[in-house]
Amino acid sequence: KHQTALSSVGEPRGFLIYEVQSDYETSNPEGCRRVDVDSVSIVMARPSRAQQRGSKQQSKDYWTEIRSNGLLAVVLKVSLCVALVMAVLNSVRSGMVNEPLRFRLCDESRGEAAPENCFAQAGDYEVPLDAIAYICIGRGCNIELLCTSVLSLRLAAGWHGKVFVITDLSDPEELHRACGSDVRIQTVPVPIVTNQMHMKNMKRNLLDILPGKPSSALYLDGDLVPVGCIQRFLRDIAPGPTGEPIEIGLFHDNYCYECNTYNGGFVYQRDTPAARQCLADWDKESSADNFTKYYKDQDALDAVLADGKCRVIKMLPSSANLFVDSALWPAWLRLSFTRPMFMHFTGGIRKSSYWDRIQSTMHMQLGELRMQQTMHDDLCRRASHHHLQSNS
């Protein structure tokens, strides 16, 4: 039996014989033939060199297949991760598009019968503010977005003071028609300027340009939308009875390679000698070489700061100002934990494919807020009438 089995596999260089008492057909290990006898002798012969080469090739093919399958698995995992990230980003974009303005109203119970909120008084320690001003000059003026900012300033921020728009429009009434007749704004006509930096210098001269010679003023870019209570903000940034009063207040610029120390879209200024000197130094630097030395007025301010000037500027808390750029997820992440006072819709998002939808949704949000304000004003009138009758 053994000899017959060995002869069937050629000339082995060595072999092992296992006796298996059984009556079935046995499949031997690779390299041997199948033997079918009553008392099976399984011969494990050492494979020949040709068989070894074939076995190695099969092993190589096997590992190649494994690697191929492994690469496929990696590709599938990466694709799944990319799909998951895209789904999250689409969800974030959808959330921001469907609710771009995140309000934090002065009166959280607006629209309800809360007469005590109709007679709220200003706090003891607040940063003084006489007027808020915008600039609408040349082709760079986005009237639609500016009106959104002004309307939100009135409805969401609760600002009842003076709002000025410095403009070179031939028909200033165009602003009133665009913003709505019930939105109180005063236009300040100025001569037409052809240089952008010359136009930006006007925000550093508000104390002299605005009517009535205000002792304090706030400049806002038209793409900066107030969504929180202005009174609460002025109270929060006030130094208190023992601190130094703010003379010039700016926010930190956005974080990017070409960003600056401060952002010029928000400039609070008071009529003090130190503030006027800083504004004059900034104005002079930005006007260098006939307004051609700098493209951004923030670059000019950085140069002034490098010379050791304008130390009077106080950096306001970045938590109050949110930059909303084309990459929406940083803004969405911030809004998940905080409610800013201002939302700054930068040029990046205004160039995006979904900006028109965002603007349309903002109009709807402010329309709803206008209805709530109407109801609130009606409640306040009734409460005031009842208050007068009770006192009489």
C-alpha positions as CSV (number, residue, x, y, z in Angstrom):
1,K,0.0,0.0,0.0
2,H,2.7,2.4,0.9
3,Q,4.7,1.7,-2.1
4,T,1.7,2.2,-4.4
5,A,1.0,5.5,-2.7
6,L,4.6,6.7,-3.1
7,S,4.8,5.7,-6.7
8,S,1.8,7.9,-7.4
9,V,3.7,11.0,-6.4
10,G,6.9,10.6,-8.2
11,E,10.3,10.5,-6.5
12,P,10.0,12.2,-3.1
13,R,13.0,13.2,-1.1
14,G,11.3,12.3,2.1
15,F,7.9,11.3,3.3
16,L,5.8,10.6,6.4
17,I,3.2,7.9,6.6
18,Y,0.0,8.2,8.7
19,E,-2.2,5.2,9.1
20,V,-5.9,6.0,9.1
21,Q,-8.3,3.1,9.7
22,S,-11.3,4.3,7.8
23,D,-13.4,3.5,4.8
24,Y,-13.8,7.0,3.1
25,E,-12.0,9.0,0.5
26,T,-9.5,11.4,2.0
27,S,-8.2,14.6,0.5
28,N,-4.5,14.9,1.2
29,P,-2.5,18.0,1.8
30,E,-1.4,19.9,-1.2
31,G,1.5,18.1,-2.9
32,C,0.1,14.6,-2.6
33,R,-2.4,12.5,-4.6
34,R,-5.7,11.3,-3.3
35,V,-5.8,7.6,-2.3
36,D,-8.9,5.5,-2.0
37,V,-8.4,2.2,-0.1
38,D,-9.9,0.4,2.8
39,S,-7.0,1.2,5.1
40,V,-5.9,4.6,3.9
41,S,-2.2,5.6,4.0
42,I,-1.8,9.3,3.6
43,V,1.6,10.2,2.3
44,M,2.9,13.7,2.8
45,A,5.7,14.1,0.4
46,R,7.9,17.1,0.1
47,P,6.9,19.1,-3.1
48,S,9.2,19.4,-6.0
49,R,10.9,22.7,-6.9
50,A,8.3,23.3,-9.6
51,Q,5.6,22.7,-7.1
52,Q,7.3,25.0,-4.6
53,R,7.5,27.8,-7.3
54,G,3.8,27.2,-8.1
55,S,3.0,27.4,-4.4
56,K,5.0,30.6,-3.9
57,Q,3.2,32.1,-6.9
58,Q,-0.2,31.1,-5.5
59,S,0.9,32.7,-2.1
60,K,2.0,35.9,-3.9
61,D,-1.3,36.0,-5.8
62,Y,-3.1,35.5,-2.5
63,W,-1.3,38.4,-0.8
64,T,-1.8,40.6,-3.9
65,E,-5.5,39.9,-3.6
66,I,-5.4,40.7,0.1
67,R,-3.6,44.0,-0.5
68,S,-6.1,44.8,-3.3
69,N,-9.0,44.1,-1.1
70,G,-7.3,46.1,1.7
71,L,-6.9,49.1,-0.6
72,L,-10.5,48.7,-1.6
73,A,-11.5,48.7,2.1
74,V,-9.5,51.9,2.7
75,V,-11.1,53.5,-0.3
76,L,-14.5,52.6,1.0
77,K,-13.7,53.9,4.5
78,V,-12.4,57.2,3.1
79,S,-15.4,57.5,0.8
80,L,-17.7,56.9,3.8
81,C,-15.9,59.5,5.9
82,V,-16.1,62.0,3.1
83,A,-19.8,61.4,2.6
84,L,-20.3,61.8,6.3
85,V,-18.4,65.1,6.4
86,M,-20.3,66.3,3.4
87,A,-23.6,65.4,5.0
88,V,-22.6,67.3,8.2
89,L,-21.5,70.4,6.1
90,N,-24.7,70.3,4.1
91,S,-26.7,70.1,7.4
92,V,-24.7,73.1,8.7
93,R,-25.3,75.1,5.6
94,S,-28.9,74.2,5.6
95,G,-29.2,75.4,9.2
96,M,-27.4,78.7,8.5
97,V,-29.4,79.3,5.3
98,N,-32.7,78.6,7.0
99,E,-31.9,80.7,10.0
100,P,-29.0,83.1,9.3
101,L,-29.8,85.7,12.0
102,R,-29.7,84.4,15.6
103,F,-31.5,87.1,17.6
104,R,-31.0,87.8,21.3
105,L,-33.6,90.4,22.0
106,C,-33.6,93.0,24.8
107,D,-37.0,91.8,25.7
108,E,-37.0,88.0,25.5
109,S,-40.8,88.0,26.2
110,R,-41.6,90.3,23.2
111,G,-45.1,89.7,22.0
112,E,-46.4,88.7,25.4
113,A,-48.2,90.9,27.9
114,A,-45.2,92.1,29.9
115,P,-45.9,95.8,30.6
116,E,-43.0,96.1,33.0
117,N,-40.6,95.8,30.1
118,C,-42.1,98.8,28.4
119,F,-40.6,101.1,31.0
120,A,-37.1,99.6,31.2
121,Q,-34.5,102.2,32.1
122,A,-30.8,102.4,31.0
123,G,-28.2,101.0,33.4
124,D,-26.1,103.2,35.7
125,Y,-22.9,102.3,34.0
126,E,-23.0,102.1,30.2
127,V,-20.8,103.3,27.4
128,P,-22.3,106.6,26.1
129,L,-23.6,106.5,22.6
130,D,-25.2,109.5,20.8
131,A,-25.5,108.2,17.3
132,I,-24.8,105.2,15.0
133,A,-23.6,105.8,11.4
134,Y,-23.3,103.9,8.2
135,I,-21.6,104.9,4.9
136,C,-23.2,104.3,1.5
137,I,-21.0,105.7,-1.2
138,G,-20.3,104.5,-4.7
139,R,-20.8,101.1,-6.3
140,G,-19.6,99.4,-3.2
141,C,-22.8,100.3,-1.3
142,N,-25.1,97.3,-0.9
143,I,-28.3,99.1,-0.1
144,E,-30.3,95.9,0.4
145,L,-27.8,94.6,3.0
146,L,-27.5,98.0,4.6
147,C,-31.2,98.2,5.1
148,T,-31.2,94.8,6.7
149,S,-28.6,96.0,9.2
150,V,-30.5,99.2,10.0
151,L,-33.8,97.3,10.4
152,S,-32.2,94.7,12.6
153,L,-30.6,97.5,14.6
154,R,-34.1,98.9,15.3
155,L,-36.0,95.7,15.8
156,A,-33.5,93.2,17.3
157,A,-31.0,95.5,18.9
158,G,-33.6,97.8,20.3
159,W,-31.8,101.0,19.3
160,H,-34.1,104.0,19.4
161,G,-31.5,106.7,19.0
162,K,-30.2,108.5,15.9
163,V,-29.1,106.5,12.8
164,F,-27.2,108.4,10.1
165,V,-26.3,107.2,6.6
166,I,-23.5,109.2,5.0
167,T,-24.1,108.9,1.2
168,D,-23.4,110.4,-2.2
169,L,-26.7,109.2,-3.7
170,S,-28.2,111.8,-5.9
171,D,-31.6,110.8,-4.5
172,P,-31.3,110.1,-0.7
173,E,-34.9,109.1,-0.6
174,E,-33.9,105.9,-2.4
175,L,-32.6,104.7,1.0
176,H,-35.9,105.5,2.7
177,R,-37.8,103.7,0.0
178,A,-35.5,100.6,0.1
179,C,-35.5,100.4,3.9
180,G,-39.1,101.3,4.5
181,S,-40.8,104.5,5.6
182,D,-41.1,103.3,9.2
183,V,-37.4,102.8,9.6
184,R,-36.1,106.1,11.0
185,I,-32.8,107.1,9.3
186,Q,-31.2,110.5,8.5
187,T,-29.1,110.9,5.4
188,V,-26.0,113.0,5.4
189,P,-25.1,114.1,1.8
190,V,-21.4,114.2,1.0
191,P,-19.5,115.0,-2.3
192,I,-18.8,112.1,-4.6
193,V,-15.4,110.5,-3.9
194,T,-13.6,108.2,-6.4
195,N,-11.1,106.7,-4.0
196,Q,-12.1,103.9,-1.7
197,M,-9.6,104.8,1.0
198,H,-10.9,108.4,0.9
199,M,-14.4,107.1,1.5
200,K,-13.2,105.0,4.5
201,N,-11.6,108.0,6.1
202,M,-15.1,109.4,6.7
203,K,-15.7,106.9,9.5
204,R,-12.8,108.4,11.4
205,N,-14.3,111.8,11.2
206,L,-17.9,111.1,12.3
207,L,-17.6,113.5,15.3
208,D,-17.2,116.3,12.7
209,I,-19.4,115.1,9.9
210,L,-22.5,114.1,11.7
211,P,-25.1,116.8,12.5
212,G,-25.5,117.9,16.1
213,K,-21.8,117.4,17.0
214,P,-22.2,114.1,18.9
215,S,-19.9,113.5,21.8
216,S,-19.8,109.8,21.0
217,A,-20.6,107.8,17.8
218,L,-20.4,104.3,16.4
219,Y,-19.6,103.4,12.9
220,L,-21.0,100.1,11.4
221,D,-20.2,98.5,8.1
222,G,-23.4,97.7,6.1
223,D,-22.6,94.0,6.2
224,L,-22.5,94.0,10.0
225,V,-25.9,93.1,11.3
226,P,-26.8,93.8,15.0
227,V,-28.7,90.8,16.4
228,G,-28.4,91.4,20.1
229,C,-29.5,94.0,22.6
230,I,-27.4,97.2,22.1
231,Q,-28.2,98.3,25.6
232,R,-26.9,95.1,27.1
233,F,-23.8,95.3,24.9
234,L,-23.0,98.8,26.0
235,R,-23.5,97.8,29.6
236,D,-21.2,94.7,29.2
237,I,-18.3,96.7,27.7
238,A,-18.6,99.5,30.3
239,P,-15.6,99.6,32.6
240,G,-17.7,100.3,35.7
241,P,-17.3,103.1,38.2
242,T,-13.5,102.5,38.8
243,G,-12.3,101.6,35.3
244,E,-11.0,103.7,32.5
245,P,-13.7,104.8,30.1
246,I,-13.6,103.6,26.5
247,E,-12.4,106.3,24.1
248,I,-12.0,104.1,21.0
249,G,-13.3,100.6,20.8
250,L,-12.7,98.0,18.0
251,F,-13.0,94.3,17.5
252,H,-10.2,92.0,16.7
253,D,-9.9,91.1,13.0
254,N,-10.9,87.7,11.7
255,Y,-8.2,85.0,11.8
256,C,-6.5,84.5,8.5
257,Y,-3.1,84.9,6.9
258,E,-3.8,88.4,5.6
259,C,-5.9,89.6,8.5
260,N,-5.0,92.5,10.7
261,T,-4.9,93.4,14.4
262,Y,-8.3,95.2,14.4
263,N,-11.3,95.1,12.1
264,G,-12.4,98.4,10.6
265,G,-16.1,97.4,10.3
266,F,-16.9,98.6,13.8
267,V,-15.4,101.8,15.2
268,Y,-16.7,103.3,18.5
269,Q,-15.3,106.8,19.2
270,R,-15.7,109.4,21.9
271,D,-14.8,113.1,21.6
272,T,-11.7,113.1,23.8
273,P,-8.2,114.5,23.0
274,A,-6.6,111.1,23.0
275,A,-9.3,109.6,20.7
276,R,-9.1,112.5,18.3
277,Q,-5.3,112.2,18.2
278,C,-5.5,108.5,17.4
279,L,-8.1,109.0,14.7
280,A,-6.0,111.8,13.2
281,D,-2.9,109.6,13.1
282,W,-4.9,106.8,11.5
283,D,-6.4,109.2,9.0
284,K,-3.0,110.7,8.0
285,E,-1.4,107.3,7.5
286,S,-4.3,105.9,5.4
287,S,-4.2,109.1,3.2
288,A,-0.5,108.6,2.4
289,D,0.5,108.9,-1.3
290,N,-2.8,110.5,-2.2
291,F,-4.8,107.5,-0.7
292,T,-2.8,104.9,-2.8
293,K,-0.3,103.5,-0.2
294,Y,-2.8,101.2,1.4
295,Y,-5.7,99.1,0.0
296,K,-7.2,98.4,3.5
297,D,-7.4,101.0,6.2
298,Q,-6.6,98.2,8.7
299,D,-3.1,98.0,7.2
300,A,-2.7,101.7,7.9
301,L,-3.8,101.2,11.5
302,D,-1.3,98.4,11.9
303,A,1.4,100.8,10.7
304,V,0.3,103.4,13.2
305,L,0.3,100.8,16.0
306,A,3.8,99.7,15.0
307,D,4.9,103.4,15.6
308,G,3.7,103.2,19.1
309,K,0.6,105.3,18.5
310,C,-3.1,104.8,19.2
311,R,-2.6,103.0,22.5
312,V,-6.0,104.5,23.5
313,I,-7.7,101.8,21.5
314,K,-9.5,99.1,23.5
315,M,-10.1,95.7,22.0
316,L,-13.7,94.7,22.6
317,P,-14.6,91.1,23.4
318,S,-14.5,88.9,20.3
319,S,-17.5,86.9,21.6
320,A,-19.7,89.8,20.7
321,N,-18.8,89.8,17.1
322,L,-19.2,86.8,14.8
323,F,-17.6,86.6,11.3
324,V,-19.8,84.6,8.9
325,D,-17.7,83.5,6.0
326,S,-18.2,81.0,3.1
327,A,-17.0,78.2,5.4
328,L,-20.1,78.2,7.5
329,W,-19.1,75.6,10.0
330,P,-17.0,77.9,12.3
331,A,-19.9,80.3,12.6
332,W,-22.3,77.4,13.2
333,L,-20.0,76.0,15.9
334,R,-19.9,79.4,17.6
335,L,-23.6,79.8,17.5
336,S,-24.0,76.4,19.1
337,F,-22.6,77.9,22.3
338,T,-22.9,81.7,22.2
339,R,-25.2,84.4,21.0
340,P,-23.1,87.3,19.6
341,M,-24.2,91.0,19.5
342,F,-23.1,91.4,15.8
343,M,-23.0,89.0,12.8
344,H,-20.5,90.2,10.2
345,F,-21.4,88.7,6.8
346,T,-18.0,88.9,5.0
347,G,-17.3,89.2,1.3
348,G,-16.7,85.5,1.1
349,I,-20.2,84.4,1.9
350,R,-21.7,87.3,-0.2
351,K,-20.0,85.7,-3.2
352,S,-21.3,82.2,-2.5
353,S,-24.1,80.5,-4.5
354,Y,-26.4,80.4,-1.5
355,W,-26.2,84.1,-0.5
356,D,-29.4,85.1,-2.3
357,R,-31.3,82.4,-0.2
358,I,-29.7,83.8,3.0
359,Q,-30.8,87.3,2.2
360,S,-34.3,86.2,1.4
361,T,-34.5,84.3,4.7
362,M,-33.2,87.4,6.6
363,H,-36.0,89.4,5.1
364,M,-38.5,86.8,6.4
365,Q,-36.9,86.8,9.9
366,L,-37.0,90.6,10.1
367,G,-40.6,90.6,8.8
368,E,-41.7,88.3,11.6
369,L,-39.8,90.5,14.1
370,R,-41.5,93.5,12.7
371,M,-44.9,91.9,13.4
372,Q,-43.8,91.0,17.0
373,Q,-42.7,94.6,17.5
374,T,-46.0,95.9,16.3
375,M,-47.8,93.6,18.8
376,H,-45.3,94.7,21.5
377,D,-45.8,98.4,20.8
378,D,-49.6,97.9,21.0
379,L,-49.3,96.2,24.4
380,C,-47.0,99.0,25.6
381,R,-49.5,101.7,24.5
382,R,-52.3,99.9,26.4
383,A,-50.0,99.5,29.4
384,S,-49.1,103.2,29.3
385,H,-52.8,104.2,29.0
386,H,-53.7,102.0,31.9
387,H,-50.7,103.4,33.9
388,L,-51.8,107.0,33.3
389,Q,-55.4,106.2,34.3
390,S,-54.2,104.5,37.5
391,N,-52.1,107.5,38.5
392,S,-54.9,109.9,37.8
